[in-house]
């Protein structure tokens, strides 16, 4: 079975407090975008994983697709004696705040559930996904949500950006989660995110913030310059997403900014 794990953006990211377990409580809105990897899984006698496209750094066994397979195999009797062949074609940049690895893991769970007829509900799949990573569970239902706690608890949230045009620019700066959090001082937002999102889109700037920006835009001027260019080109709202280096701009109508960012990875298209 072939599927296309998609990226997500954070609209606002408030880091509220540090938890006793070392994680942080946050509030954000996750919104899916159609910048996609490709993941194919077919049943087989043994397990095999291969990848193409962008090179995936680190130990292969830390890949969330592989972890998803072993998580289900060790807990679902129908998979106990089954293998699978995985092919992941990596397109979404890594360490970029786009959740690409999390999407791959979540989509792997969904495919395995289907091809091995495990009959797991979305609630069941979300429980497994939370064992893979904080934002993995989002990609099970893959629709806009308000997220809180570690970013793994969700509430239904009415935010419709359908028809708006988005441009995502990744300047090939890899920022680890540890590096991003090292410069953060948790605090409650002056205006709660849910309230701020009631403002018109062109009033979000300066009100809806990503708390990682304060340190990272100073540390990596290229990220700040990218955000500035998006606004100069007419973005209604621009922000860094997640803890990574990707910056997005939301526009009223279609734009083509490939010429403005010739050396960066760029994706542009309409929001659903």
N, C-alpha and C positions, 0 to 999 in steps of 0.2 A: 504494500500500500504506500502510495506517495502522498505527502502532504507538505504544506508550506508554513512552517512556524514564523510568525510575524513579530515585529518589534512593538514596543510601546513607548510612550512618552510620559513623563511626569508633568502635570499641570499644577504648579506649586509644589513645594516640598519643605514643610516646616519640621524641624527637628526639635521635638518638644522636651525630651528629657532622656537621660541615660538610665537604663534599667539595671537592676541588681545582677542580672545575668550577663552584663557587658554589652548587650545590644542597646539600640536606641528606639524609643517610641517616636513615631513620625506621623504626620498627616499629609496626604497627597491625593491627587486624582490620577489614576492610571487610565490612559486612553490608547487604544490599539491603533497602529499605523501599518501600512501594507509593504514595508521594507522587509523582505522575507528571506529566510534560508529555505533549503529543500531537504526533506528527510524522507527516505524510503526505508521501510522495514518489511521483510518477508519472512515467513516461518521457515525454519531450517532445523537440521538435526543438532547443530552446534551453534554457539554464539560467535559472531564475527562482527567487528566494527571497522569501518574505513571512512575516511573523510577526504574531501577535495575542496577547492576554492581557497579561501583565506586559511593560512596556517594557524592551527590551534595550539597555543603555548601550553606548557606544563605537562604533567603526567596524564597520559590518555585515560587512565582509570578514574581521574577526577571529573571526566566529562559527564554531564548530567544525563545524557542519553544512556550511557552505560550504567550509571547509578539507578536510573529508572527501571531498566531491565532487571537488575539484580534485586531491587526492592520488591518488585512484583513476583519474580521467580521464587524468592524466599518466603513468600507469604500466600501465594495463590496456588493451590494444588493443581489446577489445570495447566500451569506453566512449569511444574516441577521437572518434567522430563522433556521440555521443549527448548529448542534454541531459536535464534533469529539472526538474520543478516541485516545489519544497519549500514546505510550509506548516507552520510550527512554532507551536503554541499553548503559550505559556510560562506555567506554573503554579508550578514550583519556584522559590523565591526565589533570587536571585543573590548572590554574595559571602557565602554562608550556610553553607559547609562541607558542603553536601549533594551536591556533584558533579553538579548538574543539567546544566550545560553540557557536562561530560565525557560524561555519559550520552547527550545529544543527538548528539554527534559519533560515539560508538561505535555507537549505533543507526542512524545514517545509513549508516555503513559496512556494517552487517549488511543493511539494506534494499537498498542499491545492489548488494551482492553477490548478493542473491536476484533482484531484478527484471532485472538485466542478465546473470544466469547466469554470474558470474565464476568460480564453483567454487573460491573461496578457503576454506581450512580455518580453524578458529578460531585456530590458531597463526598463520596468515598475517594474519588480521584483527587479532590482538593486536599484531603487528609494526607494522601501519599505525597502530593506535590509539596506540601509544607515541610516534609522531611528532606526534600531536595534543596530548598532555598526559600528565602522570605517572600519573594515575589512570584515564585513558580505557580502558586495556586491561581493567580489572576488569569493565566492563560488557559485554564480549563474551560471557563465560560467565555473569556476573551471579549468582554464588553466593558464600557466605561464604568468605573466604580470609585467611590471614595474609600481610601484605605487608611488604616490606623494601626495602632500597636507597632509591631515590627515591620509593618507593611504587608502583613499576611492575613489581616482581617479586613473584611469588606462590607460596605453598605451600598445598597442601590442608590444611585445618584443621577438626577436628571441633568445631563449636560449633552447637548446635541450640537456638534460642529459639522454635521453633514453638509458637504458642498464647499466648505472652506478649503483653501489650498495650503498645503504645508510643504516646507522645504527643510530638510535635515542636513546639517553639514557636520562632518566628522573630520577634525584636523589631524587625525592619526596620533593623538596623544593618549597613551594608555594610563589611566588613573585607577589605581586599586582602591577598593572600598576602605582599606585601612588608611591610605594616604588621604582620602577625601575627609574621613571623620577626624583625622588628626588636627585639623584646623577649625573644628566646629565647637561652638559653645552653645549647648542646648538652651532654648528659651521659648516661651509661648509667643505666638504671633500677636501683633497688636490688633489685627483684624482676623478673626477665625476664617480659615480657608473657605468654608461653606458660604460664609457671608460675602467674602470678597468675590466669589464666583458668580454672584448675582449681578455684579456690575457688567455693563456692556464690554464686549471683547476689547475694544480699543481703549478701555480705561483700566485694563488689568496691569499694564506696565507700572512698576513702582509700588504696586499694592500686593500683587501675587508674586512671591519670590521663591527662589530655590536657595535654601540656606547654605548650600555648598558653594555658591558663587562667590560669596564674600572673600573667601580665602583663595579659591582656585583661579578666579579671574585675575587676581593680583599675581599669583604664582606663574600662571601661563597667559601672558598678554594676548597670545593668538586667539584664545577662546573669547576674551573680551572684545577683540577687534572683529571677530566673526559676528558676534551678537550686534555690535554697532552697525556693521554693514547690512545686516538683515533689516534693521530699523530704517536705515537710509534708503533701502530699496522698497520700502513701503509696508513692512510687516505691521500688522495690527498689534501683535504681541510676539515677543521673542524671549527665549529662556534657554539655559542649559537644562538638560534632562538628566534626572537621577544623579548619581555620583560620578558620572563619566564626563567625557569631553565633548560630546555631541551637543550642538546648539540647534534649535529649531525656530523657525519663524512661521506664523500663521498669517495668511494673506486672504483678502476678500476675493481676489480673482487670480487666475493662473499667472505664474511668473516663471521665467527660465533664468536661473542664476549660475549656470555652469561656468560661464565666462568669468564671473566674479571669484570663483573658487576652483581654479583649474587644477590645483595640486591636492585637493581634499576629496574624500569620499563624499558623495552627495546623492540624496534621494529626494525626489519631489513628486507630489501627486495629491489627489483629493482625499479628504477625510470622509469616512463613512458614518 
